[in-house]
Amino acid sequence: MLGDIDKILMNNEFSQYINLVVSGTLYEFLEHRFGVELGETFVNRKEVKTAVFQVLFTDNRFLGQEHAKLKKMFKKMFPYVYEVFRQLKSKDKTLLPRLLQSIESYLMINVIAKRISIEYPDAPIFTIHDSISTTEEYVDVVEAIMKEELSKAIGNAPKLAREEWCKSNMQKHLESLKEKTKVVA
């Protein structure tokens, strides 16, 4: 099947999936469909994201489990996407998430951050997973380079969101980190 990947990627299902991912609306789309079709409700976006991670990154054998109704629903909605992911995970369930992380880090560090550092050597940049932090002076050029390079790499300009680092936002993040440490500790 992966030998015919170019034909598979051209179908409407893949186009829809790619558009949902690039537009940043995959979680909302799946939340709605899971609600309508399965009666599933989620408290917040984080809960939806956790459910989607379970759908995408669990072992293929999880599909046979009683608690796999979301995974089964995803397979029904996106059978070709599911099949590509299934084959990628067929020998090692960690391959898909590791592959996606590798692509993300390569693009952020080796492509985007490198280009920014060459074109704007005085711009302070700090990569944080799929984000780049900089000063207000360089926000527009960093965003433009990110959009351009991501468009070249994935074929579409993804939806990017800015987050200002101010005292109130830092307090919010600090509270979130405190909650996470309670879970771990």
Order of alpha helices (4+ residues) and beta strands (2+ residues): alpha-alpha-alpha-alpha-alpha-alpha-alpha-alpha-beta-beta-alpha-alpha
